[in-house]
């Protein structure tokens, strides 16, 4: 949904891949911020605290695949 986010996740052994189908999502990874827009992918090791955020006023759709996850 617009202006929404997942909870903040603690560091883990997870490897995470996301593909943005629609809109724009921001991944906060530790103190770093990464943005994926429609048609873009993002990949990260979840070794730091992390959170996925939709900061826009539009709905975003993200396919998310994670290993060793505790979702």
Z-matrix of the N, CA and C atoms (Angstrom, degrees):
N
C 1 1.444
C 2 1.528 1 110.70
N 3 1.298 2 115.97 1 160.29
C 4 1.462 3 121.02 2 177.76
C 5 1.522 4 110.42 3 -62.64
N 6 1.325 5 115.74 4 145.50
C 7 1.472 6 122.18 5 176.59
C 8 1.532 7 112.14 6 50.01
N 9 1.346 8 116.28 7 50.49
C 10 1.460 9 120.20 8 -178.75
C 11 1.526 10 110.12 9 -137.87
N 12 1.339 11 115.82 10 173.23
C 13 1.460 12 119.08 11 -179.31
C 14 1.521 13 110.90 12 -157.41
N 15 1.339 14 114.89 13 159.63
C 16 1.457 15 121.36 14 168.32
C 17 1.521 16 107.19 15 -76.60
N 18 1.320 17 116.57 16 164.22
C 19 1.465 18 119.68 17 172.89
C 20 1.525 19 108.95 18 -62.61
N 21 1.292 20 117.20 19 164.03
C 22 1.458 21 122.35 20 176.31
C 23 1.526 22 107.71 21 -81.92
N 24 1.340 23 116.70 22 128.86
C 25 1.459 24 121.74 23 -177.80
C 26 1.522 25 110.62 24 -100.60
N 27 1.315 26 115.92 25 141.28
C 28 1.459 27 122.24 26 175.86
C 29 1.526 28 109.64 27 -70.76
N 30 1.332 29 118.67 28 159.52
C 31 1.463 30 121.54 29 175.61
C 32 1.532 31 110.48 30 -56.00
N 33 1.328 32 115.57 31 146.61
C 34 1.466 33 120.90 32 179.55
C 35 1.525 34 109.04 33 -152.58
N 36 1.323 35 115.60 34 -178.00
C 37 1.464 36 121.56 35 176.64
C 38 1.524 37 111.68 36 -87.02
N 39 1.300 38 116.98 37 2.74
C 40 1.458 39 122.65 38 -175.05
C 41 1.529 40 113.11 39 -64.27
N 42 1.332 41 114.55 40 141.15
C 43 1.464 42 122.23 41 166.48
C 44 1.523 43 104.40 42 -106.39
N 45 1.311 44 117.48 43 133.86
C 46 1.460 45 121.03 44 -173.24
C 47 1.524 46 110.43 45 -127.16
N 48 1.343 47 115.19 46 133.12
C 49 1.460 48 122.50 47 176.95
C 50 1.518 49 107.29 48 -123.26
N 51 1.311 50 116.91 49 133.66
C 52 1.456 51 121.40 50 176.46
C 53 1.516 52 110.58 51 -132.24
N 54 1.334 53 116.06 52 142.22
C 55 1.462 54 121.90 53 175.56
C 56 1.523 55 107.59 54 -125.30
N 57 1.304 56 116.62 55 123.59
C 58 1.462 57 122.16 56 -176.81
C 59 1.533 58 109.91 57 -86.28
N 60 1.325 59 116.07 58 109.37
C 61 1.463 60 121.38 59 178.87
C 62 1.523 61 112.36 60 -80.22
N 63 1.336 62 115.62 61 -30.60
C 64 1.467 63 119.84 62 -176.35
C 65 1.521 64 109.12 63 -155.28
N 66 1.311 65 116.47 64 140.07
C 67 1.458 66 121.07 65 174.92
C 68 1.515 67 113.48 66 82.97
N 69 1.319 68 114.51 67 -144.37
C 70 1.463 69 121.35 68 -175.46
C 71 1.524 70 108.59 69 -149.72
N 72 1.325 71 116.71 70 132.64
C 73 1.464 72 121.12 71 176.97
C 74 1.523 73 109.53 72 -124.71
N 75 1.307 74 115.03 73 149.52
C 76 1.460 75 122.21 74 177.31
C 77 1.517 76 108.13 75 -114.06
N 78 1.328 77 116.53 76 132.65
C 79 1.456 78 121.53 77 174.28
C 80 1.520 79 107.67 78 -108.65
N 81 1.318 80 115.29 79 120.21
C 82 1.459 81 121.29 80 173.06
C 83 1.525 82 106.15 81 -93.55
N 84 1.318 83 116.91 82 119.32
C 85 1.460 84 122.75 83 -178.91
C 86 1.518 85 106.85 84 -125.58
N 87 1.330 86 115.50 85 101.31
C 88 1.456 87 118.86 86 -171.04
C 89 1.519 88 108.15 87 64.02
N 90 1.324 89 116.61 88 -126.49
C 91 1.476 90 120.98 89 178.56
C 92 1.526 91 112.52 90 -95.57
N 93 1.327 92 116.97 91 2.21
C 94 1.462 93 121.51 92 -177.93
C 95 1.521 94 110.93 93 -97.13
N 96 1.328 95 115.13 94 148.84
C 97 1.456 96 122.47 95 -178.98
C 98 1.521 97 109.09 96 -123.38
N 99 1.341 98 116.58 97 129.75
C 100 1.460 99 122.49 98 179.61
C 101 1.522 100 108.25 99 -127.64
N 102 1.332 101 116.62 100 142.90
C 103 1.461 102 121.56 101 -177.31
C 104 1.521 103 109.55 102 -120.41
N 105 1.338 104 116.24 103 135.87
C 106 1.465 105 122.60 104 172.80
C 107 1.524 106 107.40 105 -121.66
N 108 1.328 107 115.46 106 128.07
C 109 1.467 108 121.83 107 178.36
C 110 1.523 109 108.81 108 -105.98
N 111 1.323 110 116.92 109 172.11
C 112 1.458 111 122.32 110 -179.89
C 113 1.527 112 110.77 111 -45.09
N 114 1.339 113 116.34 112 126.88
C 115 1.460 114 122.01 113 178.31
C 116 1.519 115 114.37 114 86.47
N 117 1.316 116 118.09 115 -0.70
C 118 1.464 117 121.43 116 -179.66
C 119 1.523 118 110.45 117 -106.77
N 120 1.336 119 114.52 118 153.96
C 121 1.463 120 121.58 119 179.56
C 122 1.517 121 109.70 120 -116.31
N 123 1.314 122 114.52 121 158.61
C 124 1.459 123 120.83 122 176.65
C 125 1.527 124 107.50 123 -140.28
N 126 1.328 125 116.67 124 141.35
C 127 1.463 126 122.15 125 -179.53
C 128 1.519 127 108.03 126 -137.39
N 129 1.328 128 117.09 127 137.35
C 130 1.463 129 119.15 128 177.92
C 131 1.518 130 111.41 129 -156.46
N 132 1.330 131 114.99 130 152.92
C 133 1.457 132 122.25 131 168.12
C 134 1.523 133 105.86 132 -85.87
N 135 1.291 134 116.70 133 134.40
C 136 1.466 135 120.92 134 -174.13
C 137 1.530 136 112.01 135 -87.94
N 138 1.309 137 116.78 136 40.01
C 139 1.464 138 121.93 137 -176.12
C 140 1.530 139 112.96 138 -71.19
N 141 1.325 140 117.17 139 -13.62
C 142 1.464 141 122.24 140 177.05
C 143 1.528 142 108.85 141 -118.09
N 144 1.325 143 116.52 142 165.18
C 145 1.458 144 119.99 143 173.16
C 146 1.530 145 107.55 144 -56.26
N 147 1.331 146 117.27 145 140.45
C 148 1.461 147 119.66 146 -175.43
C 149 1.525 148 111.26 147 -146.78
N 150 1.339 149 113.81 148 155.72
C 151 1.457 150 120.88 149 -178.27
C 152 1.523 151 109.07 150 -154.54
N 153 1.329 152 116.40 151 142.98
C 154 1.464 153 122.12 152 176.68
C 155 1.527 154 107.46 153 -107.85
N 156 1.336 155 115.17 154 128.76
C 157 1.464 156 121.30 155 -171.52
C 158 1.531 157 110.41 156 -131.41
N 159 1.318 158 116.52 157 139.94
C 160 1.461 159 121.92 158 168.52
C 161 1.526 160 106.26 159 -105.50
N 162 1.313 161 116.81 160 103.25
C 163 1.463 162 121.34 161 -177.76
C 164 1.525 163 112.81 162 -89.35
N 165 1.329 164 116.80 163 -5.04
C 166 1.464 165 119.98 164 -175.30
C 167 1.527 166 111.54 165 -88.21
N 168 1.313 167 115.20 166 173.82
C 169 1.465 168 122.05 167 177.07
C 170 1.521 169 111.95 168 -90.06
N 171 1.328 170 117.20 169 4.05
C 172 1.461 171 122.95 170 -178.44
C 173 1.524 172 110.17 171 -111.93
N 174 1.322 173 116.32 172 154.37
C 175 1.458 174 121.74 173 175.39
C 176 1.524 175 108.94 174 -67.71
N 177 1.321 176 117.13 175 140.95
C 178 1.460 177 122.27 176 175.88
C 179 1.525 178 108.48 177 -119.50
N 180 1.335 179 116.00 178 144.97
C 181 1.461 180 121.57 179 176.14
C 182 1.520 181 107.56 180 -122.39
N 183 1.328 182 116.27 181 125.61
C 184 1.460 183 122.91 182 -175.64
C 185 1.520 184 109.29 183 -130.77
N 186 1.337 185 116.90 184 128.86
C 187 1.463 186 121.13 185 169.83
C 188 1.516 187 105.99 186 -89.28
N 189 1.321 188 116.93 187 128.48
C 190 1.458 189 121.13 188 -175.50
C 191 1.524 190 109.49 189 -127.06
N 192 1.341 191 115.90 190 129.23
C 193 1.464 192 122.40 191 176.83
C 194 1.514 193 107.38 192 -125.43
N 195 1.343 194 116.99 193 127.58
C 196 1.465 195 120.69 194 -178.71
C 197 1.524 196 110.01 195 -134.58
N 198 1.332 197 116.54 196 142.29
C 199 1.460 198 122.02 197 175.18
C 200 1.520 199 109.00 198 -101.32
N 201 1.303 200 117.07 199 161.91
C 202 1.469 201 122.33 200 178.13
C 203 1.519 202 111.21 201 43.78
N 204 1.295 203 115.86 202 41.65
C 205 1.458 204 120.25 203 -171.97
C 206 1.514 205 112.24 204 -90.81
N 207 1.303 206 115.54 205 155.66
C 208 1.458 207 121.79 206 174.40
C 209 1.526 208 110.00 207 -118.80
N 210 1.346 209 116.36 208 26.20
C 211 1.464 210 120.15 209 178.06
C 212 1.495 211 106.81 210 -60.85
